[in-house]
């Protein structure tokens, strides 16, 4: 499956994916969500929220916020 077909499978209109800002925003949002998920899995593995987990969670939230900002612009 090619990248345009993958994007079309999401149901978003082609004009949405034509904008580099939107594509960049979606990628940053996905990276941020992965960071948040990783921090929560790490907290579960360590059985507590320590400084590293809080830092990763904060970075994931900040990256998600940047992705949303890129999508809004």
C-alpha positions as CSV (number, residue, x, y, z in Angstrom):
1,X,0.0,0.0,0.0
2,X,1.4,3.3,-1.0
3,X,1.5,6.4,1.3
4,X,-1.3,8.2,-0.6
5,X,-3.5,5.1,-0.4
6,X,-2.9,4.9,3.3
7,X,-3.8,8.5,3.8
8,X,-7.0,8.0,1.6
9,X,-7.9,5.0,3.8
10,X,-8.2,7.3,6.8
11,X,-11.2,9.0,5.2
12,X,-9.7,12.5,5.3
13,X,-10.2,14.5,2.1
14,X,-7.2,14.7,-0.3
15,X,-7.0,18.5,0.2
16,X,-6.2,17.9,3.9
17,X,-3.2,15.8,3.0
18,X,-2.0,18.2,0.3
19,X,-1.0,20.7,2.9
20,X,2.5,20.1,4.4
21,X,1.4,21.8,7.6
22,X,-1.4,19.3,8.1
23,X,0.8,16.3,7.4
24,X,3.4,17.6,9.7
25,X,0.8,18.3,12.4
26,X,-0.5,14.7,12.2
27,X,3.0,13.3,12.4
28,X,3.8,15.4,15.5
29,X,0.5,14.5,17.1
30,X,1.2,10.8,16.5
31,X,4.7,11.1,18.0
32,X,3.3,12.9,21.0
33,X,0.6,10.3,21.6
34,X,3.3,7.5,21.3
35,X,5.3,9.4,23.9
36,X,2.4,9.6,26.3
37,X,1.6,5.9,25.8
38,X,5.3,5.0,26.4
39,X,5.4,7.0,29.6
40,X,2.3,5.3,30.9
41,X,3.6,1.8,30.0
42,X,6.9,2.7,31.7
43,X,5.0,3.8,34.8
44,X,3.1,0.5,34.9
45,X,6.4,-1.4,34.5
46,X,8.1,0.6,37.3
47,X,4.9,0.4,39.4
48,X,5.2,4.2,40.2
49,X,5.4,7.6,38.6
50,X,9.0,8.8,39.1
51,X,10.7,11.8,37.6
52,X,11.5,10.1,34.4
53,X,7.9,9.1,33.8
54,X,6.7,12.6,34.6
55,X,9.3,14.1,32.2
56,X,8.3,11.8,29.4
57,X,4.6,12.5,30.0
58,X,5.3,16.2,29.9
59,X,7.3,16.0,26.7
60,X,4.6,13.9,25.1
61,X,1.9,16.4,26.0
62,X,4.1,19.3,24.7
63,X,4.6,17.4,21.4
64,X,0.9,16.8,21.1
65,X,0.2,20.4,21.7
66,X,2.7,21.4,19.0
67,X,1.0,18.9,16.6
68,X,-2.4,20.4,17.3
69,X,-1.0,23.9,16.8
70,X,0.4,22.9,13.5
71,X,-3.0,21.4,12.5
72,X,-4.7,24.6,13.5
73,X,-2.4,26.9,11.5
